[in-house]
């Protein structure tokens, strides 16, 4: 049998804890009430149900104990309840009645945990999240986007996960990472959404990245991290030399083996081209070029490879070939900034956008917002004309449309 009095008391306490009365910011008198109507309590108005008498009896008992006041419907006194009003002067008794911890105590316990975690971990994103949460709790603001005040254990796991990601200094897989730090292979994945949100919110370099891309920056992967490349070059591994120019689809090398390889017979290479999407990488052919599949945002393994190539081929031209959309341009900028290599845009210009516009996709409202922000942040960008045309024509272009038309 349902305990209607517990359900109604819990609703009253929810309303109280979300009110200005709880935060002490109310300017006028605030009364916390629970209305009786067909939406909030349909069974009360169901004539075929026996709940009517049970609800009346339980509400009268709560009123007798001084926890609520009953407000009867005008003209139906003693027969139909209009609403019940919480007696906030008896909150201690009310919380005890439903065995519920007051929110003030939950906040205090969470702030104590945050202080402990702040002392334990000193990584920047973890510290920033702790400061953000503590400030919101101190000012009676919601923190439910990241933590549940009733679940201290999960909050500790979340903060531990973020700190351990930032501290990770070896290549590993997500389930290995989860077992090492949480003794359970699936815990980390259950926190993935909140971890990604925190990393994006408090890590400037992660703003546009998916979780997998963020984790790859710290050497954490779902599966082995392969770097794909192709071109008329030879690879040296130990005393052995392999000509990958004979392979039209190129070759993939595990991130753990990248440091073991050297490039040989590369004097004929004139261009080094990083390619954003895998389909384009497999299909694209370019003479006297070394092509590398970037897979969206680059990571530390790919950066190490690019740095080694740049050291060996300082006189080659370096290009990035990506989508003509906001993501493509942000990846291009991130690549230039983090590698220090003077990359140029490859076919990511106004000429190609106009030429293949009929293959494009319509901009979303989010696309328009992000393009506008790029232009606002730096209106003198070298590709500002492309962004402005995208807004005017309402179009963006995926690089795959070039494959069948321009590939050699």
Secondary structure, DSSP 4 states (H G I P E B T S, - for coil): ---HHHHHHHHHHHHHHTSHHHHT--SS----EEE-STTT-GGGG-TT-SHHHHHHHHHHHHHHTTSEEEEEPTT-TTT-EEEEEE-GGGHHHHHHHTT---HHHHHHHHHHHHHHHHHH---HHHHHHHHHHHHHHHTT---TTT--TT-HHHHHHHHHHHHHHHH--S-EEHHHHHHHHHSSTTHHHHTHHHHHHHHHHH-GGGTT--HHHHHHHTTEESS--EEEEEES-EEEETTEEEEGGG-TT-EEEEGGGGGGEEEES-TT--EEEEES-HHHHHH---TTEEEEE--SS--HHHHHHHHHHHHH-TTSEEEEE--BSHHHHHHHHHHHHHH----EESS-SHHHHHHTGGG-EEPPHHHHHHHHHHHHH-TT-TTHHHHHHHHHHTEEB-GGGGHHHH--
